[in-house]
Amino acid sequence: MHSSDQSSQKFWGLLKWKERWGLSWRGWLLLTLLGLASASLLFVNVHPFLVVTHRVNTNTLVVEGWIQRYAIRGGANEFNGGSYERIFTTGGPENGTGGYVNDYQTSASVGAEALKKVGVPEDVIQMVPSHVIGRERTYSSAVALRDWFHEHNVPVHSINVLTEDAHARRTRLLYQKAFGRNVVVGVIAISNPDYDPTQWWRYSDGVREVIGESIAYIYAKFFFYPSASPSNKEAAQANPIQHPVNMQQ
């Protein structure tokens, strides 16, 4: 017994040999098949997971101003077909501006103008621009909207946020983070007409949106902390507002 113990050790007892169970080729085959089945299931269901629509009972519709024209038309249809009283457009500085210039060079302003062009009355549209061009623009836009409600003493208990396609789940997550538990956030996803959502992997637009938004959602869910995000108030101090936003009557 003593000699057996000695033979199972090497290098003055620093290494010790033990018997153990290992996977046979059948075990590795089963494990591989299970992995492929799981990956296939995830692959098929990732698009429906991201493109979520969950309306809540509210009279406030929010449209992300950066969305494409097909989604803008969807926003107009949603407003006209619902019981909404006002429609708010959000978004920060346009790409290529290098930062905040004025309220009219923001996605919120672009979205408001686009809604007017598709027939939404001007007096029910209120743009609420963000002045932040940071690592999480959606969250900054939500914070700007939240602060606008507070500054104008507009009580809000629920909102529906309309966005495009695979961006929907991340939009809902970040708006909920910004508004907190006292405001119920619904989301409406307008599907991209340029590709078949059931076969998104066959289209360059589908691959780009699904993979990009999957990574962005994982980041927002597990690695983004609102306290680390610059506030709109700090950005406003650095870039004074040239065109103040007034409540439209």
C-alpha positions as CSV (number, residue, x, y, z in Angstrom):
1,M,0.0,0.0,0.0
2,H,2.8,2.3,0.9
3,S,4.7,1.7,-2.4
4,S,1.5,2.3,-4.4
5,D,1.0,5.7,-2.8
6,Q,4.6,6.6,-3.5
7,S,4.3,5.6,-7.2
8,S,1.3,7.8,-7.7
9,Q,3.2,10.9,-6.7
10,K,6.0,12.8,-8.4
11,F,8.2,15.7,-7.8
12,W,8.4,15.2,-4.0
13,G,4.6,15.0,-3.7
14,L,3.8,18.2,-5.6
15,L,1.9,16.2,-8.3
16,K,-0.5,13.4,-7.5
17,W,-2.0,11.0,-10.1
18,K,-5.7,10.1,-9.6
19,E,-8.1,8.0,-11.7
20,R,-11.1,9.9,-13.1
21,W,-14.0,9.5,-15.4
22,G,-13.9,11.1,-18.9
23,L,-16.1,11.4,-21.9
24,S,-16.0,8.6,-24.4
25,W,-16.5,9.3,-28.1
26,R,-20.2,8.7,-27.6
27,G,-20.3,11.2,-24.8
28,W,-18.5,13.8,-26.9
29,L,-20.9,13.2,-29.8
30,L,-23.9,13.7,-27.5
31,L,-22.4,16.8,-26.0
32,T,-21.7,18.2,-29.5
33,L,-25.2,17.4,-30.7
34,L,-26.7,19.1,-27.6
35,G,-24.5,22.2,-28.2
36,L,-25.6,22.4,-31.9
37,A,-29.2,22.0,-30.9
38,S,-28.9,24.8,-28.3
39,A,-27.1,27.1,-30.8
40,S,-29.8,26.4,-33.5
41,L,-32.6,27.2,-31.0
42,L,-30.9,30.4,-30.0
43,F,-30.2,31.3,-33.6
44,V,-33.9,30.9,-34.6
45,N,-35.3,32.7,-31.6
46,V,-32.9,35.7,-31.2
47,H,-34.8,37.9,-33.7
48,P,-38.2,37.4,-32.0
49,F,-36.5,38.1,-28.6
50,L,-35.1,41.4,-29.8
51,V,-38.1,42.6,-31.8
52,V,-40.5,42.8,-28.9
53,T,-43.8,44.7,-28.9
54,H,-45.6,45.2,-25.6
55,R,-48.0,48.1,-25.4
56,V,-49.2,49.6,-22.2
57,N,-52.3,51.7,-21.5
58,T,-51.1,55.3,-21.9
59,N,-51.8,58.5,-23.7
60,T,-48.1,59.3,-24.2
61,L,-46.3,58.0,-27.3
62,V,-42.5,58.4,-27.6
63,V,-40.8,58.0,-31.0
64,E,-37.1,57.7,-31.3
65,G,-36.1,60.4,-33.8
66,W,-33.3,58.5,-35.5
67,I,-35.5,55.8,-36.9
68,Q,-35.9,55.2,-40.6
69,R,-38.9,56.5,-42.7
70,Y,-40.8,53.2,-42.5
71,A,-40.7,53.3,-38.7
72,I,-41.7,57.0,-38.8
73,R,-44.8,56.0,-40.9
74,G,-45.4,53.3,-38.3
75,G,-45.3,56.0,-35.6
76,A,-47.9,58.1,-37.4
77,N,-50.1,55.0,-37.8
78,E,-49.7,54.1,-34.1
79,F,-50.6,57.7,-33.0
80,N,-53.6,58.0,-35.3
81,G,-54.9,54.5,-34.3
82,G,-54.4,54.8,-30.6
83,S,-55.7,57.0,-27.7
84,Y,-52.6,59.2,-27.5
85,E,-52.8,62.9,-26.7
86,R,-49.2,63.8,-27.5
87,I,-46.2,62.4,-29.4
88,F,-42.7,63.1,-28.2
89,T,-39.6,62.7,-30.3
90,T,-36.2,62.0,-28.7
91,G,-32.6,61.8,-29.8
92,G,-29.2,63.5,-29.5
93,P,-26.9,65.3,-31.8
94,E,-26.9,64.0,-35.4
95,N,-24.0,61.9,-36.6
96,G,-21.2,64.1,-38.0
97,T,-21.9,67.2,-36.0
98,G,-19.1,66.5,-33.5
99,G,-21.4,67.1,-30.6
100,Y,-24.3,69.3,-29.5
101,V,-24.8,72.4,-31.7
102,N,-28.4,73.3,-31.2
103,D,-31.7,71.6,-30.7
104,Y,-32.5,71.6,-34.4
105,Q,-29.4,69.6,-35.3
106,T,-30.6,66.6,-33.3
107,S,-32.4,63.4,-34.1
108,A,-35.3,64.6,-32.0
109,S,-35.8,67.5,-34.4
110,V,-35.4,65.3,-37.5
111,G,-38.0,62.9,-36.1
112,A,-40.4,65.7,-35.4
113,E,-40.1,67.1,-38.9
114,A,-40.5,63.6,-40.4
115,L,-43.7,63.0,-38.4
116,K,-45.1,66.3,-39.7
117,K,-44.4,65.2,-43.3
118,V,-46.4,62.0,-42.9
119,G,-49.5,63.9,-41.6
120,V,-49.1,64.1,-37.8
121,P,-50.4,67.5,-36.6
122,E,-47.7,69.9,-35.5
123,D,-49.5,70.9,-32.3
124,V,-49.4,67.4,-30.9
125,I,-45.6,66.9,-31.5
126,Q,-43.0,67.8,-28.9
127,M,-39.4,67.3,-29.6
128,V,-37.2,66.6,-26.6
129,P,-33.6,66.6,-27.7
130,S,-30.7,65.2,-25.7
131,H,-27.4,67.1,-25.6
132,V,-25.3,64.1,-24.9
133,I,-23.2,62.3,-27.5
134,G,-22.0,59.4,-25.4
135,R,-21.6,55.7,-25.3
136,E,-25.3,55.1,-24.7
137,R,-27.4,57.5,-26.6
138,T,-30.7,55.7,-26.0
139,Y,-30.3,56.1,-22.3
140,S,-29.3,59.7,-22.6
141,S,-32.3,60.4,-24.7
142,A,-34.5,58.7,-22.1
143,V,-33.0,60.8,-19.3
144,A,-33.6,64.0,-21.3
145,L,-37.3,63.0,-21.7
146,R,-37.6,62.2,-18.0
147,D,-36.1,65.5,-17.0
148,W,-38.3,67.4,-19.5
149,F,-41.4,65.9,-17.8
150,H,-40.1,67.0,-14.4
151,E,-39.2,70.5,-15.5
152,H,-42.6,71.1,-17.1
153,N,-44.5,69.4,-14.3
154,V,-46.0,66.9,-16.6
155,P,-47.1,63.8,-14.6
156,V,-46.4,60.6,-16.4
157,H,-47.2,57.1,-15.1
158,S,-46.7,55.2,-18.4
159,I,-45.4,55.6,-21.9
160,N,-45.1,53.6,-25.1
161,V,-41.8,54.0,-26.9
162,L,-41.8,53.3,-30.6
163,T,-38.6,52.2,-32.3
164,E,-37.4,50.1,-35.2
165,D,-36.9,46.4,-35.4
166,A,-34.2,44.7,-33.3
167,H,-33.5,47.8,-31.2
168,A,-36.8,47.4,-29.3
169,R,-35.8,45.3,-26.4
170,R,-32.7,47.4,-25.6
171,T,-34.8,50.6,-25.9
172,R,-37.3,49.3,-23.4
173,L,-34.6,48.2,-21.0
174,L,-32.8,51.6,-21.1
175,Y,-36.0,53.7,-20.9
176,Q,-37.0,51.7,-17.8
177,K,-33.6,52.2,-16.3
178,A,-34.0,56.0,-16.8
179,F,-37.6,56.3,-15.6
180,G,-37.4,53.9,-12.8
181,R,-40.1,51.7,-11.3
182,N,-42.8,54.4,-11.0
183,V,-43.3,54.7,-14.7
184,V,-44.4,51.7,-16.8
185,V,-42.6,51.5,-20.1
186,G,-44.1,49.8,-23.1
187,V,-42.4,49.3,-26.4
188,I,-43.5,49.0,-30.0
189,A,-41.2,47.5,-32.7
190,I,-41.7,48.4,-36.3
191,S,-40.3,45.6,-38.5
192,N,-37.8,46.4,-41.2
193,P,-39.4,45.8,-44.6
194,D,-36.0,45.2,-46.3
195,Y,-35.7,41.6,-45.0
196,D,-37.7,38.6,-44.0
197,P,-37.5,38.4,-40.2
198,T,-38.0,34.6,-40.3
199,Q,-34.8,34.3,-42.4
200,W,-32.9,37.3,-41.2
201,W,-29.5,35.5,-41.6
202,R,-29.9,35.6,-45.4
203,Y,-29.9,39.4,-45.6
204,S,-27.0,41.7,-44.8
205,D,-29.4,44.2,-43.1
206,G,-30.7,41.4,-40.9
207,V,-27.3,40.0,-40.0
208,R,-26.1,43.5,-39.1
209,E,-29.1,44.4,-37.0
210,V,-29.5,41.2,-35.1
211,I,-25.8,40.6,-34.3
212,G,-25.2,44.2,-33.5
213,E,-28.3,44.6,-31.3
214,S,-27.6,41.3,-29.6
215,I,-24.2,42.5,-28.5
216,A,-25.5,45.9,-27.5
217,Y,-28.3,44.4,-25.5
218,I,-25.9,42.1,-23.6
219,Y,-23.8,45.2,-22.8
220,A,-26.8,47.3,-21.7
221,K,-28.2,44.4,-19.6
222,F,-25.0,43.3,-17.8
223,F,-22.3,46.0,-18.1
224,F,-24.0,49.4,-18.4
225,Y,-24.5,51.3,-15.1
226,P,-26.6,54.5,-15.3
227,S,-24.5,56.1,-12.6
228,A,-21.5,56.0,-15.0
229,S,-23.4,57.8,-17.8
230,P,-23.0,61.5,-18.1
231,S,-26.1,63.5,-17.2
232,N,-27.8,65.8,-19.7
233,K,-27.5,68.6,-17.1
234,E,-23.8,68.3,-17.2
235,A,-23.8,68.3,-20.9
236,A,-26.1,71.3,-21.0
237,Q,-23.7,73.3,-18.8
238,A,-20.8,72.5,-21.2
239,N,-23.0,73.3,-24.2
240,P,-25.6,76.0,-23.4
241,I,-28.9,75.6,-25.1
242,Q,-29.3,77.9,-28.1
243,H,-32.9,77.1,-28.8
244,P,-34.9,76.3,-25.6
245,V,-37.7,73.8,-26.0
246,N,-41.2,75.1,-25.0
247,M,-44.3,73.2,-24.3
248,Q,-46.5,73.4,-27.4
249,Q,-50.1,74.2,-26.8
